[in-house]
Amino acid sequence: MQRPHSTAEYDHWLREASPESRITVLTSADSERRTEDLAPGVRRVTVDDYEARATTAELFRLCEADRPDRIFVNSEDDVLRAAEARSLFGIPGPDSALALRFRDKVAMKQLFDGLPVPAVPYREVRCSADLHAAQEDLGTVVVKPRDGAGSAGVRVLPDARAVRQACLDDPGLLTALHSGALMAEQYIESTVHHVDVLVDGGSVLLVSPSRYLSPPHRFRTHNLGSVMLDADSPRAKLLVDTAERFVAGLPGGHGVHVLHMEFLEDGSGAFFAGEVACRTGGALIKNAVRHTYGIDLSRAACLLAAGLWTPQEPAGGAARTGWLLWTGGPEPCAPADRPDWLVGFSAADEAERRRDPVDAVDGKAHVLVEGADEEQVEERLRALCRRG
């Protein structure tokens, strides 16, 4: 299943690894990939609206008719419906019960039970009284959709007055509470870290911990960027240990091959687990991992999901890599001498100077740099955004 905006050549990777495989790409008529872009012999099945229920029905029809050995999806939004197809048709990979735990933020928190880093304290809320009680118990709360991942639809309520006013101002908030669509968790003023993991069964092949330069709620006013943590730092060791134990705790035959995990570090240095998704990280995370470790996370995830991965040892990873995507802060500019440590640079096109959606890379100014350590990488990123 390939969403219409995706241009990744998954079918080419599969064909190269297994020339005799039958490969079907399910996408929509408005896909950015043309039929002639597909690998030789690949069948393309299109639907009118990729988001519609009819797409799930078409997926089930293909499973009934073709009996595929594997289903690969490249977007978190497809994880659950692909998992339902696996459960209904006995196909290996993450089933619906496990996939739901990655989509339901309450169930997601339970995945961190017993790990070195606990989940952010939270409450299930079904009415305004529950919301008041959560705020009284936890202090400032973040109210967010229980389903999915990301920061869409999030609101921060600092006190009882704010809770009451939110309910009065937005009856839709009450409707969402009554339907069980929301949850509340403690607001933690924090530095946000992300950990990107490559998994083969019970084995962790790669763990790459990084730190965002700005918290997610500032991505639209500050540039989105991150730097890899120093491998021997206490923070990195804690996050790597947590990721490895997380994988060890997954059920046998889980079929999860990539994880994107987010962690919060408060002012005292305490860590809390935020969200985790069974997908590759967005923006330039894959570029950074490929530069430092020599592994393409997207390609590896695709081949692992199809049972076609050839074991590959990660590169040494001595150099730390950082990246920055122009989303709200100063636009990055490449120095005239183009130093060796600037390993990737792209200026913004004119459209992106007028329109700037977060996490979209194409057309947006972005940079990739390397350095001897975390501190040097961050300084180099910031230097590229300084005005003269």
C-alpha positions in Angstrom: 0.0 0.0 0.0 1.5 3.3 -1.1 -0.1 6.6 -0.3 -0.4 9.0 -3.2 2.1 11.6 -2.0 4.8 8.9 -1.5 7.5 8.6 -4.2 9.6 5.9 -2.6 10.6 3.1 -5.0 9.6 0.2 -2.7 8.7 -2.0 -5.7 12.1 -1.5 -7.2 13.8 -2.6 -4.0 11.6 -5.7 -3.8 12.1 -6.6 -7.4 15.9 -6.3 -7.0 15.9 -8.5 -4.0 13.5 -11.1 -5.5 13.1 -10.9 -9.3 10.4 -13.6 -9.4 8.1 -12.1 -6.8 4.6 -11.0 -7.6 4.2 -7.4 -6.6 1.0 -5.3 -6.5 1.0 -1.7 -5.5 -2.3 -0.4 -4.2 -2.6 3.4 -4.5 -4.9 6.0 -5.8 -5.4 7.6 -9.2 -3.8 10.9 -8.0 -0.5 9.1 -7.0 2.6 11.1 -7.7 4.2 8.0 -9.1 3.3 7.2 -12.7 2.6 3.6 -13.9 5.8 3.8 -16.0 7.8 4.6 -12.8 7.1 1.2 -11.4 9.5 -1.7 -11.5 9.1 -4.2 -14.5 6.2 -6.6 -14.0 4.7 -4.7 -11.0 0.9 -4.5 -11.1 -0.7 -1.2 -10.1 -4.2 -1.2 -8.6 -5.8 2.3 -8.2 -8.7 3.6 -6.2 -10.4 6.9 -6.5 -9.9 8.1 -2.9 -7.1 6.6 -0.9 -8.6 7.7 2.4 -12.1 6.2 1.7 -13.5 3.0 3.1 -13.5 1.6 -0.4 -9.7 1.4 -0.3 -9.9 -1.0 2.7 -12.5 -3.0 0.8 -10.1 -3.2 -2.2 -7.3 -4.3 0.1 -9.5 -7.1 1.4 -10.5 -8.1 -2.2 -6.9 -8.3 -3.2 -6.0 -10.5 -0.2 -8.9 -12.8 -1.0 -8.0 -13.1 -4.7 -4.2 -13.1 -4.6 -3.4 -14.5 -1.1 -0.3 -12.4 -0.7 2.6 -13.6 1.5 3.2 -10.1 3.0 1.7 -6.7 3.1 4.0 -3.7 3.4 2.8 -0.2 4.2 4.9 3.0 4.3 2.7 5.2 6.4 1.5 5.2 10.0 -2.0 6.0 8.7 -2.1 2.6 7.0 -0.7 0.5 9.9 -4.1 -0.5 11.4 -6.0 -1.4 8.2 -3.1 -3.4 6.9 -3.0 -5.2 10.3 -6.7 -6.0 10.0 -6.1 -7.6 6.6 -3.2 -9.7 8.1 -5.5 -10.8 10.9 -8.4 -11.7 8.7 -6.3 -13.5 6.1 -3.6 -15.1 8.2 -0.7 -13.0 6.7 2.5 -12.6 8.7 3.3 -9.2 10.2 1.8 -7.0 12.9 -1.7 -8.1 13.6 -4.7 -5.9 14.6 -4.3 -6.4 18.3 -0.7 -5.2 18.3 -1.2 -2.5 15.7 -4.0 -1.0 17.9 -1.5 -0.6 20.8 0.6 1.6 18.5 -2.4 3.7 17.5 -4.2 4.0 20.8 -2.2 6.3 23.1 -3.5 4.8 26.3 -2.6 1.2 25.2 0.7 2.6 23.8 1.7 3.8 27.3 1.3 0.3 28.6 4.0 -0.8 26.3 6.5 1.0 28.6 5.4 -0.8 31.8 8.6 -2.0 33.6 11.0 -0.2 31.3 13.8 2.1 32.5 11.8 5.1 31.2 8.2 5.3 32.3 5.3 6.7 30.3 4.1 10.3 30.9 1.4 10.2 33.6 -2.0 10.3 32.1 -5.8 9.9 32.7 -8.6 8.5 30.6 -11.3 11.2 30.4 -14.9 10.8 29.3 -16.6 14.0 30.6 -15.8 17.5 31.9 -15.7 16.2 35.5 -13.0 13.7 34.4 -11.1 16.5 32.8 -11.3 18.7 35.9 -10.1 15.7 38.1 -7.2 15.1 35.7 -6.1 18.7 35.9 -6.4 18.8 39.7 -4.4 15.6 40.0 -1.7 16.2 37.3 -1.5 20.0 37.2 -1.3 21.5 33.7 -2.6 18.8 31.3 -2.3 18.2 27.6 -5.6 17.1 26.0 -5.0 15.1 22.8 -6.7 12.7 20.5 -6.4 9.1 21.8 -6.0 7.7 18.4 -2.9 8.0 16.2 0.2 10.1 16.8 1.5 13.6 16.4 0.4 16.9 17.8 -2.8 17.6 15.7 -5.8 18.6 17.8 -3.7 19.1 21.0 -4.6 21.7 23.6 -2.9 22.7 26.9 -5.1 23.5 29.9 -3.1 25.0 32.9 -5.9 25.2 35.5 -9.5 24.6 36.4 -10.6 27.8 34.9 -9.1 26.9 31.6 -10.7 23.5 31.7 -14.2 25.1 32.3 -13.7 27.7 29.6 -12.6 25.1 27.0 -15.8 23.1 27.6 -17.9 26.2 27.4 -16.3 27.5 24.3 -16.2 24.3 22.3 -19.1 21.8 22.6 -17.2 19.6 20.2 -14.7 19.0 23.0 -17.5 17.5 25.1 -18.7 15.3 22.2 -15.1 14.0 21.8 -14.9 13.4 25.5 -18.2 11.5 25.6 -17.1 9.3 22.7 -13.8 8.4 24.4 -11.8 10.0 21.6 -9.6 12.0 24.0 -7.1 11.5 26.8 -5.3 13.8 29.2 -1.6 13.6 30.2 0.6 15.7 32.4 2.3 18.6 30.6 6.0 18.4 31.0 8.2 21.3 30.0 10.9 19.4 28.3 13.6 18.7 25.8 12.3 16.1 23.3 14.4 13.2 22.1 13.6 10.7 19.3 15.0 7.2 19.0 14.8 5.4 15.6 15.1 1.7 15.7 15.6 -1.1 13.1 14.3 -4.5 14.2 14.6 -8.1 12.9 12.4 -10.3 15.1 13.9 -10.2 18.5 17.1 -8.6 17.4 17.7 -4.9 17.4 19.9 -4.1 14.4 20.2 -0.3 14.9 19.3 2.3 17.6 19.9 5.9 16.8 19.0 8.4 19.6 18.7 12.1 18.8 17.6 15.4 20.4 15.2 17.9 18.8 16.5 21.4 18.8 13.0 22.8 19.5 10.0 21.1 21.1 7.2 20.0 18.7 4.8 22.7 19.7 7.3 25.3 18.4 8.0 23.6 15.0 5.9 26.2 13.2 7.7 29.2 14.8 11.2 27.6 15.1 13.1 25.5 12.6 12.6 21.8 12.9 15.9 20.0 13.5 17.7 17.5 15.5 21.2 16.2 16.4 22.4 12.7 17.2 23.4 12.2 20.9 27.0 11.3 21.7 27.0 7.5 21.8 28.8 7.3 25.2 26.6 9.9 26.9 24.3 8.8 29.8 21.3 10.0 27.9 22.1 7.9 24.8 22.8 4.8 26.9 19.5 5.2 28.8 17.5 5.6 25.6 19.2 2.7 23.8 18.7 0.4 26.8 15.0 1.4 26.9 14.5 0.8 23.2 16.2 -2.6 23.4 14.0 -3.6 26.3 11.0 -2.3 24.5 11.7 -4.6 21.5 12.4 -7.6 23.9 8.9 -7.1 25.4 7.0 -7.3 22.1 5.1 -10.5 21.5 6.7 -13.3 19.5 6.2 -13.0 15.8 5.3 -9.3 16.2 6.5 -8.3 12.7 7.5 -4.8 13.7 10.7 -3.7 11.8 11.0 0.0 12.5 10.1 2.1 15.5 10.1 5.9 15.9 10.0 6.6 19.6 9.8 10.0 21.4 11.0 10.8 24.9 10.7 13.9 27.1 13.5 15.1 29.4 12.3 17.5 32.1 14.4 20.2 33.8 15.7 17.8 36.4 17.0 15.3 33.9 14.2 12.8 34.4 13.0 11.0 31.3 9.4 10.0 30.3 8.2 8.0 27.3 5.9 10.0 25.0 4.7 8.2 21.8 6.0 5.4 19.7 5.1 4.5 16.1 6.0 1.5 14.0 7.2 3.6 11.1 10.4 5.4 10.1 10.9 9.0 11.4 9.9 11.9 9.1 11.7 15.0 7.9 15.5 14.2 7.4 15.8 11.5 10.1 16.4 8.8 7.5 19.0 10.9 5.7 20.9 11.4 9.0 20.8 7.7 9.8 22.0 6.8 6.3 24.9 9.2 6.5 26.1 8.1 9.9 25.3 4.3 9.8 25.2 3.6 6.1 21.7 2.0 6.4 18.6 3.3 4.5 15.8 2.8 7.1 13.0 2.8 4.5 14.7 0.2 2.3 15.6 -2.0 5.2 12.0 -1.8 6.6 10.6 -2.8 3.3 12.9 -5.7 2.7 12.5 -6.9 6.3 8.7 -6.8 6.0 8.9 -8.9 2.9 11.4 -11.4 4.4 14.0 -10.4 1.9 16.5 -8.5 4.1 20.2 -9.4 3.7 21.9 -8.9 7.1 24.1 -5.7 7.0 26.4 -4.5 9.7 25.9 -0.7 10.5 28.8 1.5 9.8 30.9 2.7 12.8 28.8 5.8 13.3 31.7 7.8 14.8 30.6 11.1 13.2 27.4 12.6 14.7 24.9 13.9 12.2 22.3 16.6 12.5 19.7 18.1 10.2 17.5 21.1 10.0 14.3 21.8 8.1 13.2 25.4 7.5 9.8 25.6 9.1 9.6 28.9 11.0 12.9 30.2 12.1 15.6 31.9 10.1 16.1 30.4 6.6 19.4 28.4 6.5 22.0 29.7 4.1 25.1 27.8 2.8 28.4 29.5 3.3 30.3 30.4 0.1 33.2 28.1 0.9 30.8 25.1 1.4 32.8 23.3 4.2 33.2 19.5 4.1 31.0 19.1 7.2 28.0 20.5 5.3 27.1 17.1 3.7 23.7 18.2 2.3 22.1 21.5 1.5 19.0 22.5 -0.5 17.6 26.0 -0.8 13.9 26.7 -0.7 12.0 27.1 -3.9 9.6 30.1 -4.4 6.5 28.1 -3.5 7.9 27.2 -0.1 8.7 30.9 0.7 4.9 31.4 0.6 3.7 28.1 2.1 5.5 26.2 4.8 3.8 23.0 6.1 5.7 21.3 8.9 7.6 18.0 8.0 7.3 18.4 4.2 10.9 18.3 2.8 10.4 18.8 -0.9 10.9 22.4 -1.9 11.9 23.5 1.6 15.3 24.7 2.6 17.1 22.0 4.5 20.6 21.1 5.6 22.5 18.0 6.8 25.8 18.4 8.7 28.2 16.2 10.5 30.6 16.8 13.4 32.8 15.1 16.0 30.2 15.3 18.7 26.7 16.5 19.6 27.8 20.0 20.6 29.7 20.7 17.4 26.9 19.5 15.2 24.4 21.8 17.0 26.7 24.8 16.7 27.2 24.2 13.0 23.4 23.9 12.4 22.8 27.2 14.3 25.6 28.9 12.5 23.9 28.2 9.1 20.8 30.1 10.3 22.5 33.2 11.8 21.8 36.5 10.0 24.9 38.6 9.2 
